[in-house]
């Protein structure tokens, strides 16, 4: 039996995009508007986040690594209320200067203004408590990175992070047990629900049409919050449909809906960018305890323009650290035995949108798949970035450096970096590049042949359907996209409210 519900607006996804749109539309509930916020994952509360890596891996799609078809890259994204804002480290970048105006110019988005988006950033930062943290946040891992960059004469800059009353326990990527990380799980979604938006977790949307969505409501896992509706097939009719299921799922939902929506843009799913990333490690003579304290504070953009990447501080848990090391056996056991002496950094490559890089669907259920190939430019950037990270660590006093892109397990001198880390060592299946910032697939633009939505996220030919997440980005933002997603989502919500 199919349960049928009716709303004025249904929002699919509760992350940076969907959560923001729900919060912005929630005042309409006071005037009688009916708004539903659907989330495919469970509704975990902060009490669930027990800081145990083995338990919390269940927060992620495919347990934290959704691989591309060729196994060159694996994407990490969450499936829970709050989306990936529940499991990120709180890094909050503004879009680079000129990026939004470049999108408007290059893709015919006359209604999109860089000045408008940039004016939203300070207010959004205030809403989520994004700020430059004080010196007390700098643990030894962050300090060593900063000192290494400064000794090399490379610029070292600080992130804004959106935390409040942070205990600096270091477990940000496993969900914050203190509620200090101010993502949509803690800020926008509770605000929307308080004002009358109905949150429906465990609700997996299969297809949509111009009048609503077709979904299945599953059981709530033990210890999570359930909705008030019976489990099983669900038909939700609505005047406006917002797809904000994340880059991995928004394109897939639309692809599965082709027979219901008619012809959609041939660009659907294409121009995917992933911000390819790799972690590497240094072993210091003294204890670092990088797992103790806030994990991310600093970055260098020394090679952003010349070689297309950033290097950011980071620190990860034992399993993630071990799987990022090259090889097997005794070397890994020995190196992991020095876990409290390790430094860690993350390299993030500015990849370009390419037509062949895309989201697709497969199988009878139309499951999302990633079809992505690293370009030669990205490969060169990865190699240069891994060499540069080694220079930072050696300059900071490291005795040993380990990169996943190498022809031997470790290096003990800066002279080893170029001979040991080469493009030839970046082999598919041997080195799995990671990603936590998927973008594109439903890119904005004026031409329906090369874009999927207009400047407001409205699906070409279907103005009642709005896409409100990072999948609308025409190109990579080059930086962590969270704040840019929020700004564009807020703009979408204003358009929807005006239409209603």
N, C-alpha and C positions, 0 to 999 in steps of 0.2 A: 504494500500500500504506500502510495506517495503522499507525503505531507506537503501541503501547499500553504505558503505564507505570502503576505503582501506588504511591501514597504515602498516608501518614496525613493529611497536611495539604498543600494546595497553595495558595500565595499568589500572587495576580495583581497585579504592580506592586511596584517596589522603591524607591519614594520615601519620604517622611516616614512614611506609614502602613505600607506593606508592608515596608519595610526594618526598621522598629521591631518589628513583629510577628515577623518572621523571627528577629531577634536575641533576642527574649524567649522564643521557643519553642525556640531552638536547643539549650539544655541537655537537652531531651527526646531528642535524637539519641543522647546517651550511654546512654540506656536502650533504644535500638533503634528509636525513632520515625523515620519516613521523611518528610522535609519538602522540598518543592520551592518555589523562589522563581522565578516567571516574570516576564520583562521583555520588553515588545514591542520595545524599542529595543536598540541594540548595547551591548556592554560596553567602553566606552572607559576607558582608564587615564589618569592625569595626564600621561603622556608625549604623549598625543594633543592636549592643549589647547595649541595653538601661539600663542594670543593674536591670531590673524588673524581679523578680523570676518567676512570672506567665507567662510573655511573653517568656522568654528564655528557659523555659522547653521544648519548641518545637524543640530546637536544638538536643535533645536526642532521641534515639530509644525508642519507647514505653514510651515517656515522662519521661525518666530517670530511669526506673526500668523494665527491661525485666526479668521476674521471671523464675526460674527453674520449671519443671513440678510438683515437690513436694512442691513448695513454700518455700524451705529452704533458698534459696539465690536469690538475684535479681541483675542483672548486669547493670551497667550504662555505656553507650557508645554513642558517638555522631553520627549523620548522617548529615554531611555538609562538604563543602570543608575544608580541614584541619583535618577532622576526630576528634578523641578525643584530638588531640593536640590543638584544638580550645577552649576546655572547661576544661583542666586540670590546675593544679596550677604551672606548670613549674618545678616540682621536677625532677632533672636529676641525676640519680645514674649510676655509672659505674657497670658493672656486677661484682659480688663478685669474689675475687681471686680464681682461680682454676675451676670456673664454666664451662667455655668454653672447657678447656682441659678435664674436666670430661665428657662433652658431647661427645667429640671426642673419648675418651677411651671407654666409656660405650656403645656407639651406633655405633661404627665402622666408625666414620666420619674421615677417615685418612686425608682428604683434608682440615679439619677445624683446625685452630690453635689459641690457646688462645693468643699467642704473636701477631699474626696478628690483631685480634679483638681489643686487648688492645691498640695497637699502633694507632688505629684510634680514640680512645676516645678523646685525647687532641685536635685534629684538629676539630672533630665534635663539641666539646664544644665551641671552638672558633667561629665556624660558627653560632651557635645558642645563643651566648653570655651567656653560662652557667658559673656561677661563684659563689663563696661564698659571699653572700651579707654582707654589713657592719652593724654596730650596729644600724644604723638608721632604719633598717628594723624590728627590734625586738619590736613588740607591747607588750602590757601587757599579752596577752594570751601566746605568745611565752616565755616571761620572766618568768611567773609563772611556766610553764612546766619545763624550765631549772632549776629554783631555787628548785623546788620539787625534781627533779632527783639528783641534786648536794647534797641536804640535806640528801637524802637516800644513797648517795655514789654510785649511778648508773651512768655509762658513759652517757653523753649527747653530741651528735654530730650534725653537721650542714649539711644541704643539699646544693648542688649546685642548683641554680635555673636559668632558661634561660629567663631572662628579660633584657630589655634595656630601659632606661628612664622611669622606672616604677613610676607611680603616687601613688602606694600603696593604691588603693581605696578598695581593699579587695574582688572584684567581679570576681576573676580569673575563677571560675567554671561556670560563665555565659557568657563567651566570653569577651575578653579584649577590651573595647571601645577606648583604646589609641594605640592599636597595639604594646604594649610593650612586650607582651608574644611572644617569638620567635619560635613558632611552624611552621608547614609547611604552614599554611594559610598565614603567614607573610614573610616567608623566602624562602623555597624551591619551593613552587608552583609558586609564582610570578617570581622567577628566571627562572624556566622551561618555563613558558609562554613567557617571554621576549625573550628567545632564540629560540622559535618556536614550543614548545609543545602545542598542542591544548587541552584546558580544556573543557570538556563536562559535566556540572553538570546536576542533575535531571535525570541521566541515570542509570536505575536499570537493572543490568545484571541478566538474568535468567539462561542461560546455556552457556557452551563453548564447543568447539571441538578443534582439533589440528590446525585448520586454522582460528579461529576467535571466536567472541562472539555474542550471541543473546540477545538483550536488548530491553527495552522500554524507550523512551525519554518522560518525562513528562513536564508539564508546569512549568515555573519558578514562584515561589510565588512572590507576589507583593513586590517590594523593593529589589529583588535579581537580580543577573546577569544571563542572559540566554545564551545558546549556539546559534550558527548560523543555527542549523539544525531544520527541522520541527519535531513536536512532533509525536509520534506513534512508531510502531515497527521499530527496527534498527538492521541491520546486519553489523558487523564490521569485516572485514577480515584482518588478520595480520600474519606476519612471527613468531613473538614472542608474547606470551600472559602472562602477569604478573597478578596474583591474589593477591591483597593486600587489601582485603575488610574487614579486621579485623577478629579476631577469631570467632566472632558470625556469620559471613557471608561467609568467604572463604570456610569452609567445606561444607556449604549448597550449594554454587554454584557448587562445584565439585560433590556433591551427586546428584543434579538435572541433572548433565551431564553424569551420568553413562552410559546411553544408547548410548551416542555419543562417549564417550572415551573408551568404553569397560571395561574390568575388572580393577577396581582400588583396592588399598590396603584395606584389611579388617580392617586396623587400621584407616581408614579415619573417622574423627570426634572424635576419642577416645583419651584418656590420657589428657583430658581437666583439666587445673588447673585454679583457679579463684582468688587466693590470698584473701581468705575470710576476710572481714573487718566489724568492728562495731565502731560506735562513742558513746562516753559517755561524761558526763558533770558534772562539779562542779559549785556550787554557792558560790561565794566569798562575803565577807562582804563589799568590796569596788567595785565601778564600774570597769569593765575590758574593755568593749567595744571591744571585740574580733573581731567584724565585721569591725573595723576601723584599717586599716594597712594591711601589707602583711600577709596572713593566715598561711603559712607553712615555718618554718625555722629549727626546731630541731627534732631529733629523738633519741631514745635510743635502742641499740641492746643488752641490758643487758640479755635478755632471748632468744636471737636468737638461740643459740646452745642448750641450756638446755630445752626450752619449745616451740621453733619454732615460734616466732613472733617478730615483731617490734612494738613500739609505736611511733607515729608521731604526731606532733602538727597539728591542723586543726581548721577551724571555718567555720560554714555553716549558711545559710540564714534561716529566720523564719520557712518557710514551712518544709524544710529538717530537721531542728532541732526538730520541733514539731512531725514529723512522726517517729523520732528516739527514742522518749521517750516511756516508757512502759505505758500501760493502757490508760484510757480515762478520760475526765471530769475535775473535780475541781483541781486535782493535777497538771495536765498539764497547766490549766489556771493560777494557782498560780505560777508555775515554769517559764512559759513563760513570766509572768509579771516581772520577774527578768532577762530578756534577756540580758540587758547591764551589768549584774553582772556575766555572765556565762563564764566559761572556757570550752574548748573542746579539745579532743584528739581522734585520730584514731588508732585502733589496726589492724595490718595486719598479717595474719597467713601464714606461709610457708607450703602450702598444697603439698602433693605428687601426682604425676601422677598415676591414677588408671584406669584400663581398662574399668570399667563400667561408669566412668564419661566421658560424651561425648556430642557433638553437634549432633542433629538429624534433620530431616525435617518432616513436617506433612502437611496434607491437599492437595488439588489439585494443589495449587501454590508452594508447597514445602517450606513453611515458616520455618525458623530456630527455633529450640527449644533446650532448655538446659536440659539435663538429668544428674543431679549431686546430689550426696549424701555426706554430710559431714562425714568424717571418725571420728572414736573415738579419734584419735590423734588430729585432728583439733578441735573437740569439747572441749577436755581438754585444748588445747591452748587458745581457745576463753575465757573460764572461767578464766584461770589463768591471761590472759591479762587484762580482765575487772577488776579483783581484783587489779592487779598491777597499773592500771591507777587510781583507787581510792586511792591507797597509795600515788601516786604522788600529786594528788589534795589535799588530807588532809594534806600532808606535806607542801604544799604551802599555806595552810591556809583556805581551803574550809570549809564552814559550812554545806554543803549538797552535796551528790554525787548521781548521777542518772545513772544507767546502764540499757540498754535494756534487759540484762540477769539477772533477779532478781525476788524474790518472794514477793517484796513489792516495792513501787514506788521509795523510796530513802533511803539513809543511812546517818547517821550523825556522825559516828565514824569509825576509822579503824577496830575496833573490830566487826563491822557489816559485813565486806566484805565477809569473808568465809561462815558464816551462810546464808547470803542473796543471794549470787551469786554462784550457784551450777550448775552442769551439768544437773540436772533434770529440771532446769529452762530454758534450751535452747531447747524449744519445737517448732517444725515446725508449721507454721501458727501463732504462738504467737510472735516469734522473727524472723524477716526476716533479715538474714545476707546480707550484700551488697558486691559488687565487682566492681572495676573499672579497673582491670588488667587481663582480660581473656587471656589465653595462651594455645597453644596446639590445637590438632585436625588435624593438617597436619604435624606431627612431622618429623624431620629429622632422617635419619638412613640409614644403608646399607642394611637392610633386608626388602624387600617389604612386607613381612607378618606382620611386626611389626612397619613399618614406611611408610610415604606417599611420602616423597621427599628425594633426596640425599643431600649431604653437601652444594650444591649450591642452594637449594630450587627447583630443577627441579623435576617435577612429575615423579615418577618411571614409565618407559615405554613411557613417553611423554616429551621428552627433550625440546620441544618448549613451554611447559607450566611451568611457574616458580611461586612459592608461595613466597611472599616477605614481610611477616608480622609476628606478634608474634605467629601465629598459627603453625609455624615450630619449636617452642621451644620444645625440648624433655622433659624438666622439667620446673617447675617454676624457675624464676630468683631469687626469694626471695625478690627482691627489685622492685621498679617502673621500668618497662621494656623499657621505651621510648628510651634511648640511645643505648641499646643493639639491639633493632629493627633497628635503623638507621644504626648501624655498619654492621649488617648482610645484610641489604638492599643494602648498598653501595657495598658490596662484590658481591651480585647478579647482580647489574648493570654492574660491571666490566666484569663479565662472559658474560652477554648478549651483551655488546659492542664488546667484542672479537669475539663472534660468528657472529655478523653482519658484 
